[in-house]
């Protein structure tokens, strides 16, 4: 909810297939920007969450879950 209130969520503006899934080629093309954001700000939970969404769109569920877990841990640490 917090990210959605700050602007469009990742992959809402990229091309989707007829079934409604993110187009794999579009996800692959957008992925480096999310990875670079995490490299630039490794303590930013928003960057990790967006990277998790990028992994999910690319079909890598294991890394998506790990990135989302990292985002949650960082957000909890920052709000404590």
C-alpha positions in Angstrom: 0.0 0.0 0.0 2.8 2.4 0.9 4.6 1.9 -2.5 1.3 2.2 -4.4 0.6 5.5 -2.7 4.0 6.8 -3.8 3.4 6.2 -7.5 2.9 3.4 -10.0 4.2 0.0 -8.9 6.8 -1.7 -11.1 5.6 -3.5 -14.2 2.2 -1.8 -14.2 3.3 0.3 -17.2 5.2 -2.4 -19.2 3.6 -4.6 -21.9 1.5 -7.5 -20.8 0.4 -10.7 -22.6 -3.2 -11.3 -23.6 -3.6 -13.4 -20.4 -2.5 -10.4 -18.3 1.0 -11.6 -17.4 3.9 -9.3 -17.8 5.6 -9.9 -21.1 8.8 -11.8 -20.4 10.9 -9.8 -22.8 9.7 -6.5 -21.3 10.5 -7.8 -17.8 14.0 -8.9 -18.9 14.6 -5.5 -20.4 13.4 -3.6 -17.3 15.3 -5.8 -14.8 18.7 -4.2 -14.9 17.3 -0.9 -13.6 15.9 -2.6 -10.5 19.2 -4.5 -9.9 21.2 -1.2 -10.3 18.9 0.5 -7.8 19.6 -2.1 -5.1 23.4 -1.9 -5.9 23.2 1.9 -5.4 21.1 1.7 -2.2 21.4 -1.7 -0.6 19.6 -0.4 2.6 16.6 0.8 0.7 13.6 -1.5 1.3 11.7 0.0 -1.6 14.5 -0.9 -4.0 14.6 -4.5 -2.7 10.8 -4.8 -3.0 10.9 -3.6 -6.6 13.7 -6.0 -7.3 11.5 -8.8 -5.9 8.7 -7.7 -8.2 11.2 -7.8 -11.1 12.3 -11.3 -10.3 8.7 -12.4 -10.0 7.9 -10.9 -13.4 10.9 -12.7 -14.9 9.7 -16.0 -13.4 12.4 -16.4 -10.7 10.2 -17.1 -7.7 13.0 -18.1 -5.4 14.9 -14.8 -5.8 11.7 -12.9 -5.8 10.8 -14.3 -2.3 14.4 -13.6 -1.0 14.3 -10.0 -2.2 10.9 -9.4 -0.7 12.0 -10.9 2.6 15.0 -8.5 2.5 12.7 -5.6 1.9 10.5 -6.6 4.8 13.5 -7.0 7.1 14.9 -3.6 6.1 11.6 -1.8 6.6 11.1 -3.4 10.0 14.7 -2.3 11.0 14.1 1.2 9.8 10.7 1.6 11.6 11.9 0.2 14.9 
